[in-house]
Amino acid sequence: MPIITIQPSGKTVEMPVGASLAAAVIAAGEPMVLKCEGKGECDSCHIFVQEGRKSISKIQRLENERLDSIVGVGSKSRLACQAMIGEEDVVIELLGFSSGL
């Protein structure tokens, strides 16, 4: 099973292929609020994928439209609820919501 590393805490968790990155964050014990219940309709789970981007699912139209409306989006941006884990290890960076900001 792929290992997901969560920065800045450095926590790691093994997750099955097909699980969402949001599920990995929650399984690792990191706080993550899914205001839209994982439907990709908000920006509460915006993360940066630092390594392993090619292994996770491709961005779909709904996620892409939501990312277009978020301030601070970059080429590594994903919505954790929409990004599904592939075969390779992934390193993600949590943004301000993880520290309660």
ChimeraX commands (.cxc) that place a marker at each C-alpha (Angstrom):
marker #1 position 0.00,0.00,0.00 radius 0.5
marker #1 position 1.23,3.51,-0.77 radius 0.5
marker #1 position 2.56,5.64,2.07 radius 0.5
marker #1 position 1.18,9.18,2.37 radius 0.5
marker #1 position 3.43,11.69,4.16 radius 0.5
marker #1 position 1.75,14.79,5.55 radius 0.5
marker #1 position 3.73,17.98,5.98 radius 0.5
marker #1 position 4.50,19.98,8.01 radius 0.5
marker #1 position 3.91,17.37,10.76 radius 0.5
marker #1 position 5.81,14.58,8.99 radius 0.5
marker #1 position 3.11,12.04,9.91 radius 0.5
marker #1 position 2.79,9.04,7.60 radius 0.5
marker #1 position -0.04,6.65,6.92 radius 0.5
marker #1 position -0.46,3.64,4.63 radius 0.5
marker #1 position -3.59,3.87,2.51 radius 0.5
marker #1 position -5.21,1.60,-0.06 radius 0.5
marker #1 position -5.19,2.53,-3.74 radius 0.5
marker #1 position -8.36,4.45,-4.53 radius 0.5
marker #1 position -8.72,6.15,-1.14 radius 0.5
marker #1 position -8.86,9.93,-1.10 radius 0.5
marker #1 position -6.05,12.10,0.20 radius 0.5
marker #1 position -8.61,13.58,2.62 radius 0.5
marker #1 position -9.14,10.10,4.09 radius 0.5
marker #1 position -5.37,9.77,4.49 radius 0.5
marker #1 position -5.11,13.09,6.33 radius 0.5
marker #1 position -7.90,12.11,8.70 radius 0.5
marker #1 position -6.46,8.59,9.19 radius 0.5
marker #1 position -3.14,10.17,10.16 radius 0.5
marker #1 position -4.90,12.11,12.91 radius 0.5
marker #1 position -4.57,15.51,11.27 radius 0.5
marker #1 position -7.54,17.87,11.48 radius 0.5
marker #1 position -9.41,18.40,8.22 radius 0.5
marker #1 position -12.87,19.85,7.86 radius 0.5
marker #1 position -14.83,18.78,4.79 radius 0.5
marker #1 position -17.48,21.52,4.69 radius 0.5
marker #1 position -19.09,20.03,1.56 radius 0.5
marker #1 position -18.76,16.46,2.87 radius 0.5
marker #1 position -16.19,15.56,0.23 radius 0.5
marker #1 position -18.18,16.62,-2.84 radius 0.5
marker #1 position -15.53,19.04,-4.17 radius 0.5
marker #1 position -17.85,22.02,-3.76 radius 0.5
marker #1 position -15.76,24.06,-1.30 radius 0.5
marker #1 position -12.09,24.80,-0.70 radius 0.5
marker #1 position -11.73,23.56,2.88 radius 0.5
marker #1 position -9.47,20.62,1.89 radius 0.5
marker #1 position -7.14,22.54,-0.47 radius 0.5
marker #1 position -3.65,21.01,-0.20 radius 0.5
marker #1 position -0.37,21.03,-2.11 radius 0.5
marker #1 position 0.90,17.72,-3.50 radius 0.5
marker #1 position 4.69,17.98,-3.17 radius 0.5
marker #1 position 5.64,14.53,-4.46 radius 0.5
marker #1 position 3.81,11.75,-6.29 radius 0.5
marker #1 position 1.42,13.95,-8.28 radius 0.5
marker #1 position 1.47,11.63,-11.28 radius 0.5
marker #1 position 0.29,8.76,-9.09 radius 0.5
marker #1 position -2.94,10.41,-7.94 radius 0.5
marker #1 position -6.11,10.71,-9.99 radius 0.5
marker #1 position -6.37,13.37,-12.68 radius 0.5
marker #1 position -8.20,16.60,-11.91 radius 0.5
marker #1 position -11.82,16.44,-13.03 radius 0.5
marker #1 position -13.89,19.38,-14.26 radius 0.5
marker #1 position -15.64,20.14,-10.94 radius 0.5
marker #1 position -12.37,20.17,-8.99 radius 0.5
marker #1 position -10.66,22.28,-11.64 radius 0.5
marker #1 position -13.49,24.84,-11.55 radius 0.5
marker #1 position -13.30,25.02,-7.75 radius 0.5
marker #1 position -9.52,25.41,-7.78 radius 0.5
marker #1 position -9.87,28.27,-10.30 radius 0.5
marker #1 position -11.87,30.20,-7.71 radius 0.5
marker #1 position -9.40,29.78,-4.82 radius 0.5
marker #1 position -6.79,32.41,-3.93 radius 0.5
marker #1 position -3.28,30.97,-3.58 radius 0.5
marker #1 position -3.69,28.05,-5.96 radius 0.5
marker #1 position -0.56,26.73,-7.65 radius 0.5
marker #1 position 0.42,23.91,-9.96 radius 0.5
marker #1 position 0.63,21.55,-6.96 radius 0.5
marker #1 position -2.86,22.40,-5.67 radius 0.5
marker #1 position -5.54,19.73,-5.26 radius 0.5
marker #1 position -8.71,19.25,-3.27 radius 0.5
marker #1 position -7.87,16.37,-0.94 radius 0.5
marker #1 position -11.42,15.02,-1.13 radius 0.5
marker #1 position -11.18,14.65,-4.92 radius 0.5
marker #1 position -7.60,13.36,-5.28 radius 0.5
marker #1 position -7.53,9.55,-5.20 radius 0.5
marker #1 position -4.39,7.67,-4.26 radius 0.5
marker #1 position -2.58,5.61,-6.88 radius 0.5
marker #1 position 0.20,3.04,-6.62 radius 0.5
marker #1 position 3.04,5.35,-5.53 radius 0.5
marker #1 position 3.91,7.14,-2.29 radius 0.5
marker #1 position 2.72,10.74,-2.02 radius 0.5
marker #1 position 3.88,13.76,0.02 radius 0.5
marker #1 position 1.29,16.46,0.68 radius 0.5
marker #1 position 1.44,19.80,2.46 radius 0.5
marker #1 position -1.47,20.97,4.55 radius 0.5
marker #1 position -2.33,24.65,4.44 radius 0.5
marker #1 position -3.59,27.03,7.15 radius 0.5
marker #1 position -6.68,24.99,8.12 radius 0.5
marker #1 position -4.47,22.30,9.63 radius 0.5
marker #1 position -3.13,24.67,12.26 radius 0.5
marker #1 position -6.53,26.10,13.08 radius 0.5
marker #1 position -6.10,29.32,11.10 radius 0.5
marker link #1:1,2 radius 0.2
marker link #1:2,3 radius 0.2
marker link #1:3,4 radius 0.2
marker link #1:4,5 radius 0.2
marker link #1:5,6 radius 0.2
marker link #1:6,7 radius 0.2
marker link #1:7,8 radius 0.2
marker link #1:8,9 radius 0.2
marker link #1:9,10 radius 0.2
marker link #1:10,11 radius 0.2
marker link #1:11,12 radius 0.2
marker link #1:12,13 radius 0.2
marker link #1:13,14 radius 0.2
marker link #1:14,15 radius 0.2
marker link #1:15,16 radius 0.2
marker link #1:16,17 radius 0.2
marker link #1:17,18 radius 0.2
marker link #1:18,19 radius 0.2
marker link #1:19,20 radius 0.2
marker link #1:20,21 radius 0.2
marker link #1:21,22 radius 0.2
marker link #1:22,23 radius 0.2
marker link #1:23,24 radius 0.2
marker link #1:24,25 radius 0.2
marker link #1:25,26 radius 0.2
marker link #1:26,27 radius 0.2
marker link #1:27,28 radius 0.2
marker link #1:28,29 radius 0.2
marker link #1:29,30 radius 0.2
marker link #1:30,31 radius 0.2
marker link #1:31,32 radius 0.2
marker link #1:32,33 radius 0.2
marker link #1:33,34 radius 0.2
marker link #1:34,35 radius 0.2
marker link #1:35,36 radius 0.2
marker link #1:36,37 radius 0.2
marker link #1:37,38 radius 0.2
marker link #1:38,39 radius 0.2
marker link #1:39,40 radius 0.2
marker link #1:40,41 radius 0.2
marker link #1:41,42 radius 0.2
marker link #1:42,43 radius 0.2
marker link #1:43,44 radius 0.2
marker link #1:44,45 radius 0.2
marker link #1:45,46 radius 0.2
marker link #1:46,47 radius 0.2
marker link #1:47,48 radius 0.2
marker link #1:48,49 radius 0.2
marker link #1:49,50 radius 0.2
marker link #1:50,51 radius 0.2
marker link #1:51,52 radius 0.2
marker link #1:52,53 radius 0.2
marker link #1:53,54 radius 0.2
marker link #1:54,55 radius 0.2
marker link #1:55,56 radius 0.2
marker link #1:56,57 radius 0.2
marker link #1:57,58 radius 0.2
marker link #1:58,59 radius 0.2
marker link #1:59,60 radius 0.2
marker link #1:60,61 radius 0.2
marker link #1:61,62 radius 0.2
marker link #1:62,63 radius 0.2
marker link #1:63,64 radius 0.2
marker link #1:64,65 radius 0.2
marker link #1:65,66 radius 0.2
marker link #1:66,67 radius 0.2
marker link #1:67,68 radius 0.2
marker link #1:68,69 radius 0.2
marker link #1:69,70 radius 0.2
marker link #1:70,71 radius 0.2
marker link #1:71,72 radius 0.2
marker link #1:72,73 radius 0.2
marker link #1:73,74 radius 0.2
marker link #1:74,75 radius 0.2
marker link #1:75,76 radius 0.2
marker link #1:76,77 radius 0.2
marker link #1:77,78 radius 0.2
marker link #1:78,79 radius 0.2
marker link #1:79,80 radius 0.2
marker link #1:80,81 radius 0.2
marker link #1:81,82 radius 0.2
marker link #1:82,83 radius 0.2
marker link #1:83,84 radius 0.2
marker link #1:84,85 radius 0.2
marker link #1:85,86 radius 0.2
marker link #1:86,87 radius 0.2
marker link #1:87,88 radius 0.2
marker link #1:88,89 radius 0.2
marker link #1:89,90 radius 0.2
marker link #1:90,91 radius 0.2
marker link #1:91,92 radius 0.2
marker link #1:92,93 radius 0.2
marker link #1:93,94 radius 0.2
marker link #1:94,95 radius 0.2
marker link #1:95,96 radius 0.2
marker link #1:96,97 radius 0.2
marker link #1:97,98 radius 0.2
marker link #1:98,99 radius 0.2
marker link #1:99,100 radius 0.2
marker link #1:100,101 radius 0.2
view
